[in-house]
Amino acid sequence: MIQINNLEKSLDSNPILCGVNLKIGDSETLCVIGRSGCGKSVLLKHIVGLLKPDKGEIIVDNMSIADLSQHQLFKLRKNIGYVFQGAALFDSLTVYENIILRLYEHNERDKTLLEKEAKFVLSAVGLLPNIDEEGASYFEKEWRSLSNKKPSELSGGMKKRVGVARALVGSPRYIFYDEPTTGLDPVTSEQIDNLIESLATRLKITSLVITHDLFSVHSVADKVAMLDKGKIRFYGTPKELKSSNDEVVQEFLYRYE
């Protein structure tokens, strides 16, 4: 579980977060919405320990992030997968090298284990066939073809899936998605939404999704939080969001639907 208590943060004397209180339950998918510059990314950076709060605290797995040593924080991050906006794959690396990078950073060098993990996560995001249905020889052929590709050889949707696969490496308990459908066509966006929902259901992953895409919100969210002027303006289900009488909420929905 992730719990955020009275979180405050200013950058260059500008208040960004002004007493944010939020809880993300185990195996829950929370979507955070709000105008550009409202503090969504700043909130994410606090949860992973890249920023320290001016006031308040972030508790992950009963540990206060601000109190952790660098070693403890590094260990905690092994339980967190992060899907960057635009996938953020390394152009000079192959798909396989991008996938195993996280394990490599944690000093894993067993080639058999690295390849097994890469195959598992690429299968989980639908980029490799089901070996039981297609057979081992076909699976290995597809694996060799995909694993050796560079990001420049992939479509936008495939890049997003590789980014999600990289975040799944090591079986994290939490995955954070930063605008996962930005720049994608409607069909591919729906496929990514389905993937997020499927992974949360099948793997019991706790997910935090930063998004402007209200179609995504209604597709994947168990709960929705709207940031406005540094505070949580709305918290509830997607259905409750749609029926909210709050003028600020309704203006946001009107502009982004």
C-alpha positions in Angstrom: 0.0 0.0 0.0 1.1 3.6 -0.7 0.0 6.3 1.6 0.6 10.1 1.1 0.1 12.3 4.1 -0.2 16.1 4.0 2.5 16.3 1.2 3.8 19.8 0.5 6.4 20.8 -2.0 7.5 24.1 -3.6 9.9 24.5 -6.5 11.7 27.8 -7.0 9.4 29.3 -4.3 6.3 28.2 -6.3 4.0 25.9 -4.3 3.3 22.8 -6.3 1.8 20.4 -3.8 -0.2 21.9 -1.0 -1.2 19.2 1.5 -1.9 16.2 -0.7 -3.5 13.2 1.1 -3.9 10.0 -0.9 -4.0 6.3 -0.5 -3.4 3.5 -3.1 -4.6 0.2 -1.9 -2.9 -3.2 -2.8 -3.8 -4.4 -6.3 -5.7 -1.2 -7.0 -5.3 1.0 -10.1 -5.4 4.7 -9.4 -5.5 7.3 -12.2 -4.3 10.8 -11.4 -5.6 13.5 -13.6 -5.4 17.3 -13.7 -4.2 20.2 -15.9 -0.6 20.4 -17.2 1.6 21.7 -14.4 -0.7 20.8 -11.6 2.0 18.6 -9.9 1.2 15.0 -11.2 4.8 14.3 -12.2 6.1 16.0 -9.0 3.9 13.6 -7.0 5.4 10.6 -8.8 8.9 11.7 -8.2 8.2 11.9 -4.5 6.9 8.4 -4.3 10.0 7.0 -6.0 12.3 9.1 -3.8 13.7 11.4 -6.5 12.3 14.4 -4.6 12.0 15.0 -0.8 8.9 16.8 0.6 9.0 20.1 2.3 6.4 18.7 4.7 4.4 15.5 5.0 5.4 12.0 4.2 5.1 9.2 1.7 4.8 5.7 3.1 5.4 2.6 0.9 5.2 -0.9 2.4 5.1 0.7 5.9 8.3 2.6 5.3 8.7 6.4 5.1 10.5 7.2 1.9 12.2 10.3 3.3 13.8 8.3 6.1 15.3 5.6 3.9 19.1 5.5 3.2 20.2 5.3 -0.4 20.8 1.6 0.0 17.3 1.1 1.4 15.8 3.3 -1.3 17.6 1.3 -4.0 16.2 -1.9 -2.6 12.7 -0.5 -2.4 12.9 0.6 -6.1 13.3 -3.1 -7.1 9.6 -3.4 -6.2 8.6 -0.4 -8.5 8.3 -0.5 -12.2 8.2 2.8 -14.1 6.8 3.3 -17.6 8.0 6.6 -19.0 6.1 8.8 -21.3 7.2 8.0 -24.9 8.6 4.6 -23.6 12.2 6.2 -23.2 13.9 3.2 -24.7 17.7 3.5 -25.4 18.1 3.8 -29.1 21.6 2.2 -29.2 20.4 -0.9 -27.3 18.4 -3.9 -28.7 15.0 -4.8 -27.3 16.6 -7.5 -25.2 19.3 -5.1 -23.8 16.6 -2.5 -22.9 14.6 -5.2 -21.1 17.4 -6.6 -19.0 18.9 -3.2 -18.1 17.2 -3.1 -14.7 18.4 -6.5 -13.7 21.9 -5.7 -14.9 21.9 -2.6 -12.7 21.2 -4.9 -9.8 24.3 -6.9 -10.6 22.5 -9.9 -12.2 24.8 -11.5 -14.8 23.3 -15.0 -15.2 22.5 -15.1 -19.0 20.1 -17.9 -18.7 18.1 -16.1 -16.0 18.2 -12.8 -17.9 16.9 -14.4 -21.1 14.2 -16.2 -19.2 13.0 -13.0 -17.6 13.0 -11.1 -20.9 11.0 -13.8 -22.6 8.5 -13.8 -19.7 7.8 -10.1 -19.7 7.7 -9.8 -23.5 5.1 -12.6 -23.5 3.2 -10.9 -20.7 2.8 -7.8 -22.8 1.8 -9.7 -25.9 4.9 -9.2 -28.0 5.8 -12.9 -28.0 3.4 -15.8 -28.8 2.1 -18.3 -26.3 4.7 -21.1 -26.4 2.1 -23.8 -25.4 -0.2 -22.8 -28.3 2.4 -22.0 -31.0 5.2 -24.5 -30.2 8.8 -24.0 -29.0 10.4 -23.6 -32.5 8.0 -20.8 -33.6 8.4 -19.1 -30.2 12.2 -19.1 -30.5 12.1 -17.8 -34.0 9.9 -14.9 -32.9 12.1 -14.3 -29.9 15.3 -14.0 -31.9 13.6 -11.7 -34.4 12.2 -9.4 -31.7 15.0 -9.4 -29.2 17.6 -8.2 -31.7 15.5 -5.3 -33.0 16.5 -1.7 -32.2 13.8 0.8 -31.0 13.9 2.5 -34.4 12.5 -0.7 -36.0 9.4 -0.7 -33.7 6.0 0.9 -34.1 4.8 3.4 -31.5 2.6 0.7 -29.9 5.4 -1.8 -29.8 7.7 0.7 -28.1 5.1 1.3 -25.4 4.8 -2.5 -24.9 8.5 -2.9 -24.6 8.5 0.0 -22.1 5.8 -1.8 -20.0 7.8 -5.1 -20.4 10.9 -3.4 -19.0 8.9 -2.1 -16.0 7.7 -5.7 -15.3 11.2 -7.1 -15.0 11.8 -8.5 -11.5 8.0 -8.9 -10.7 7.5 -5.5 -9.1 4.6 -4.9 -6.7 4.0 -1.4 -8.1 4.0 0.0 -11.6 3.8 3.7 -12.3 2.7 4.8 -15.8 3.4 8.4 -17.0 1.0 9.3 -19.8 1.0 5.8 -21.3 -1.3 6.6 -24.3 0.2 10.0 -25.3 1.0 10.1 -29.0 -0.8 6.9 -29.9 -3.7 6.5 -32.2 -7.1 5.5 -30.7 -6.8 1.8 -31.6 -3.3 1.5 -30.1 -4.3 3.5 -27.1 -7.1 1.1 -26.4 -4.7 -1.8 -26.7 -2.4 -0.2 -24.1 -5.4 0.4 -21.8 -6.4 -3.3 -22.1 -2.8 -4.3 -21.3 -2.7 -2.1 -18.2 -6.0 -3.6 -17.0 -5.0 -7.1 -17.8 -1.6 -6.9 -16.0 -3.2 -5.4 -12.9 -5.8 -8.2 -12.9 -3.5 -11.2 -13.7 -0.4 -10.2 -11.8 -2.2 -8.3 -8.9 0.0 -5.3 -9.4 -0.8 -2.0 -7.7 -0.8 0.7 -10.5 -0.6 4.5 -10.6 -1.5 6.0 -13.9 -0.8 9.7 -14.7 -3.0 10.6 -17.7 -5.0 13.2 -19.5 -6.9 10.5 -21.4 -10.3 10.1 -20.0 -11.0 7.1 -22.1 -8.1 5.4 -20.3 -9.5 6.5 -16.9 -12.8 4.8 -17.6 -11.0 1.7 -19.0 -8.4 1.0 -16.3 -9.1 2.9 -13.1 -10.5 1.6 -9.8 -10.2 5.0 -8.3 -9.5 8.5 -9.7 -7.8 11.5 -8.1 -7.8 15.0 -9.6 -5.1 17.4 -8.7 -6.0 21.1 -8.8 -3.9 24.0 -7.3 -1.7 21.6 -5.4 -4.6 19.7 -3.7 -6.8 16.7 -4.3 -9.9 18.3 -5.8 -11.7 15.0 -6.4 -11.3 11.4 -5.3 -13.6 8.5 -6.2 -14.6 6.1 -8.8 -14.7 6.9 -12.6 -18.5 6.8 -12.4 -18.5 9.3 -9.5 -16.1 11.5 -11.5 -18.4 11.7 -14.4 -21.4 12.6 -12.2 -19.6 15.1 -10.0 -21.2 18.5 -9.6 -17.9 20.2 -8.9 -17.5 23.1 -11.4 -13.7 22.6 -11.7 -14.1 18.9 -12.3 -16.8 19.4 -14.9 -14.7 22.1 -16.7 -11.8 19.6 -16.9 -14.0 16.8 -18.2 -15.5 19.1 -20.8 -12.1 20.3 -22.1 -10.5 16.8 -22.2 -13.3 14.6 -23.3 
